[in-house]
Amino acid sequence: MKKQFVWLLAALMTVMLVGCANDKVPAQQAIAGAEAALASVRDAAQKYAPDTLQTVDAQLAQIKDMFAKGDYKSVMANIGSLNSAISSLKDTATAKQAEAEQAMAKAKDAWSGVSNDVPKMVAAIQSRVDILSKSGHLPKGVTKDALNSAKSGLDSMKSAWNDAMSAASGGDYSTAMSKAQAVKDQGAQIMQSLGMASG
């Protein structure tokens, strides 16, 4: 009887081990599939949805930990939600990438106009500053402080414009337009302080 019980126990253990081994392969394949799906979207996600990617990575790490502990049933129970999260991450990254590309194309179109306007504005301010600097007296409404401020403002405008042109030559028209707009805003303020008509 005792011998029979030991034999039954051994048989039961064998069945359990075989069962675990049977669960291991699908769990392993499921994790490999999820990892491959995540790898295909990782670069775009890192750029356009980094916070969501972090959450999905944490989910994957949790499932891999379950696998390492031999809890293959939990792996299979949770792999569906991980795959859904990866799919959602892909959709988010794709949508944000499309938005960014659209904004970049818009900025590129706007750049050609701005790249003509800003140098003209800078040249006009430079000319006005040169004339006022040589003049014995300043026109009504223009103070010495305004002229000094315009001189230093002109330097920072030129520096920012160089940055904008560098960004544009590198293909980053969104940054180029953002910097160009800042130069235009500053230029408009300087023109006003020097009694120049802006338009």
Backbone hydrogen bonds, N-H to C=O, Kabsch-Sander energy under -0.5 kcal/mol:
donor,donor_aa,acceptor,acceptor_aa,energy
5,F,1,M,-2.2
6,V,2,K,-2.2
7,W,3,K,-2.1
8,L,4,Q,-2.5
9,L,5,F,-2.6
10,A,6,V,-2.4
11,A,7,W,-2.4
12,L,8,L,-2.7
13,M,9,L,-2.4
14,T,10,A,-2.1
15,V,11,A,-2.4
16,M,12,L,-2.4
17,L,13,M,-2.6
18,V,14,T,-2.7
19,G,15,V,-2.7
20,C,16,M,-2.7
21,A,17,L,-2.6
22,N,18,V,-2.7
23,D,19,G,-1.8
24,K,20,C,-1.9
25,V,21,A,-1.3
27,A,23,D,-1.9
28,Q,24,K,-2.8
29,Q,25,V,-2.7
30,A,26,P,-2.6
31,I,27,A,-2.2
32,A,28,Q,-2.3
33,G,29,Q,-2.4
34,A,30,A,-2.2
35,E,31,I,-2.7
36,A,32,A,-2.2
37,A,33,G,-2.3
38,L,34,A,-2.4
39,A,35,E,-2.4
40,S,36,A,-1.7
41,V,37,A,-0.7
41,V,38,L,-0.8
42,R,38,L,-1.2
43,D,39,A,-0.5
45,A,41,V,-2.7
46,Q,42,R,-2.9
47,K,43,D,-1.3
48,Y,44,A,-2.9
49,A,45,A,-2.6
53,L,49,A,-2.2
54,Q,50,P,-1.9
55,T,51,D,-1.7
56,V,52,T,-2.3
57,D,53,L,-2.8
58,A,54,Q,-2.0
59,Q,55,T,-1.9
60,L,56,V,-2.4
61,A,57,D,-2.4
62,Q,58,A,-2.0
63,I,59,Q,-2.0
64,K,60,L,-2.6
65,D,61,A,-1.8
66,M,62,Q,-1.8
67,F,63,I,-2.2
68,A,64,K,-2.3
69,K,65,D,-1.5
70,G,67,F,-1.8
71,D,66,M,-2.6
72,Y,70,G,-1.6
75,V,71,D,-1.5
76,M,72,Y,-2.4
77,A,73,K,-2.0
78,N,74,S,-1.8
79,I,75,V,-1.6
80,G,76,M,-0.5
82,L,78,N,-1.6
83,N,79,I,-2.6
84,S,80,G,-2.1
85,A,81,S,-2.1
86,I,82,L,-2.4
87,S,83,N,-2.3
88,S,84,S,-2.5
89,L,85,A,-2.3
90,K,86,I,-2.3
91,D,87,S,-2.0
92,T,88,S,-2.5
93,A,89,L,-2.8
94,T,90,K,-2.5
95,A,91,D,-2.4
96,K,92,T,-2.6
97,Q,93,A,-2.3
98,A,94,T,-2.2
99,E,95,A,-2.2
100,A,96,K,-2.5
101,E,97,Q,-2.5
102,Q,98,A,-2.1
103,A,99,E,-2.6
104,M,100,A,-2.2
105,A,101,E,-2.2
106,K,102,Q,-2.2
107,A,103,A,-2.4
108,K,104,M,-2.3
109,D,105,A,-2.0
110,A,106,K,-2.1
111,W,107,A,-1.7
112,S,108,K,-0.8
113,G,109,D,-0.5
114,V,110,A,-1.9
115,S,111,W,-3.1
116,N,113,G,-1.0
117,D,113,G,-2.2
118,V,114,V,-2.6
120,K,116,N,-1.1
121,M,117,D,-2.2
122,V,118,V,-2.9
123,A,119,P,-2.4
124,A,120,K,-2.4
125,I,121,M,-2.4
126,Q,122,V,-2.6
127,S,123,A,-2.4
128,R,124,A,-2.2
129,V,125,I,-2.9
130,D,126,Q,-2.5
131,I,127,S,-2.4
132,L,128,R,-2.7
133,S,129,V,-2.4
134,K,130,D,-1.6
135,S,131,I,-1.5
142,V,139,P,-2.0
143,T,141,G,-0.6
147,L,143,T,-1.9
148,N,144,K,-2.6
149,S,145,D,-2.8
150,A,146,A,-2.1
151,K,147,L,-2.0
152,S,148,N,-2.0
153,G,149,S,-2.5
154,L,150,A,-2.5
155,D,151,K,-1.5
156,S,152,S,-2.0
157,M,153,G,-2.3
158,K,154,L,-2.3
159,S,155,D,-2.2
160,A,156,S,-2.5
161,W,157,M,-2.4
162,N,158,K,-2.1
163,D,159,S,-1.8
164,A,160,A,-2.2
165,M,161,W,-2.6
166,S,162,N,-2.2
167,A,163,D,-2.4
168,A,164,A,-2.3
169,S,165,M,-2.6
170,G,166,S,-1.4
171,G,168,A,-1.7
172,D,167,A,-2.6
173,Y,171,G,-1.3
176,A,172,D,-2.0
177,M,173,Y,-2.7
178,S,174,S,-2.0
179,K,175,T,-2.5
180,A,176,A,-2.5
181,Q,177,M,-2.5
182,A,178,S,-1.5
183,V,179,K,-2.0
184,K,180,A,-2.5
185,D,181,Q,-2.5
186,Q,182,A,-2.3
187,G,183,V,-2.8
188,A,184,K,-2.4
189,Q,185,D,-1.7
190,I,186,Q,-2.3
191,M,187,G,-2.8
192,Q,188,A,-1.9
193,S,189,Q,-2.2
194,L,190,I,-1.6
195,G,192,Q,-1.3
196,M,191,M,-3.4
198,S,196,M,-0.6
